[in-house]
Amino acid sequence: SMTEERINQIILTRGIQGVLVLSMPNPLAQLHLDFENFSLATIAYSLRDPRLHRVCGDHARGMRLALKKTTDLGHTRIGFYSDRETELRVNHQMLASFYWYRQQIPKEYRIPPLVSDFYAQEEFNAWFDRWKPDAIISPRDFVLSWLSEKGVNVPEEVGFVSLNLTEAERPCAGWNQRPDLQGEAAVECIMDQLNRNERGIPANPKTILLEGEWEDGPTLVTAPRPELGQLGDLFISV
């Protein structure tokens, strides 16, 4: 409930010179402060105006890594489920990488991604029944509950990969975005500006991408046809 004017007043009164803006509630957020007084950086893509130096996870690489690990285990019919807000928050990088992969593989293995409203279980169920993926990649691990309610066993029948292990509520295989390292990099960016006496909105903002880490987990095992695992080697570079 605090206004931007009040926030600005508090920061100036306390003599704060460096400001780190975290991910915003609105994925297309704007912020109005006396920017000329501060050295600044932001984390993630949700702050769209003004354009500051930012640190993000490399979501495009995270998707490629998930696809590589999944295809290495012999999965070929790989589906991607996300929601519209998440895709805005990651600047559509996950979806773009999945589309690129989908265009490279044989048509019989192509499954259209599902990007729906948040928590659209009925739409997910219809998509799953229509396309019958043998693995699902998603930033939302509540998919596991939906599969369980349908009587689908993970990982025996369908593998699952999380693209957001930091917020996963159960053990999963997937990509750890390492928000701790993102925070360190953002603080270093602010410190560099302070040391150079740089203040205000940068004329040429830079984006620092961190690769994150893959973590094995109980939701992904070798598929029934592991000899097809070489398929991903033809199309995926991580």
Secondary structure as the mmCIF struct_conf table of DSSP 4:
data_model
#
loop_
_struct_conf.conf_type_id
_struct_conf.id
_struct_conf.beg_label_comp_id
_struct_conf.beg_label_asym_id
_struct_conf.beg_label_seq_id
_struct_conf.end_label_comp_id
_struct_conf.end_label_asym_id
_struct_conf.end_label_seq_id
HELX_RH_AL_P HELX_RH_AL_P1 GLU A 4 THR A 13
TURN_TY1_P TURN_TY1_P1 ARG A 14 GLY A 15
STRN STRN1 GLY A 18 VAL A 21
BEND BEND1 PRO A 25 ASN A 26
TURN_TY1_P TURN_TY1_P2 PRO A 27 LEU A 28
STRN STRN2 ALA A 29 GLN A 30
HELX_RH_3T_P HELX_RH_3T_P1 PHE A 35 ASN A 37
STRN STRN3 SER A 39 ILE A 43
BEND BEND2 ALA A 44 TYR A 45
STRN STRN4 LEU A 47 ASP A 49
BEND BEND3 PRO A 50 PRO A 50
STRN STRN5 ARG A 54 GLY A 57
HELX_RH_AL_P HELX_RH_AL_P2 HIS A 59 ASP A 72
TURN_TY1_P TURN_TY1_P3 LEU A 73 GLY A 74
BEND BEND4 ARG A 77 ARG A 77
STRN STRN6 ILE A 78 ASP A 83
HELX_RH_AL_P HELX_RH_AL_P3 ARG A 84 ARG A 89
TURN_TY1_P TURN_TY1_P4 VAL A 90 HIS A 92
HELX_RH_AL_P HELX_RH_AL_P4 GLN A 93 GLN A 104
BEND BEND5 ILE A 105 ILE A 105
HELX_RH_3T_P HELX_RH_3T_P2 LYS A 107 TYR A 109
STRN STRN7 LEU A 114 SER A 116
BEND BEND6 ASP A 117 ASP A 117
TURN_TY1_P TURN_TY1_P5 PHE A 118 TYR A 119
HELX_RH_AL_P HELX_RH_AL_P5 GLN A 121 TRP A 131
BEND BEND7 ASP A 134 ASP A 134
STRN STRN8 ALA A 135 SER A 138
BEND BEND8 PRO A 139 PRO A 139
TURN_TY1_P TURN_TY1_P6 ASP A 141 PHE A 142
HELX_RH_AL_P HELX_RH_AL_P6 VAL A 143 GLU A 149
TURN_TY1_P TURN_TY1_P7 LYS A 150 GLY A 151
TURN_TY1_P TURN_TY1_P8 VAL A 154 GLU A 157
BEND BEND9 VAL A 158 VAL A 158
STRN STRN9 GLY A 159 SER A 162
BEND BEND10 LEU A 163 LEU A 163
HELX_RH_3T_P HELX_RH_3T_P3 LEU A 165 GLU A 167
BEND BEND11 GLU A 169 ARG A 170
STRN STRN10 ALA A 173 ASN A 176
HELX_RH_AL_P HELX_RH_AL_P7 PRO A 179 ASN A 195
TURN_TY1_P TURN_TY1_P9 ARG A 196 ASN A 197
BEND BEND12 GLY A 200 ILE A 201
BEND BEND13 ALA A 203 ASN A 204
STRN STRN11 THR A 207 LEU A 210
STRN STRN12 GLU A 213 GLU A 215
TURN_TY1_P TURN_TY1_P10 PRO A 218 THR A 219
BEND BEND14 PRO A 224 PRO A 224
HELX_RH_3T_P HELX_RH_3T_P4 PRO A 226 LEU A 234
TURN_TY1_P TURN_TY1_P11 PHE A 235 PHE A 235
#
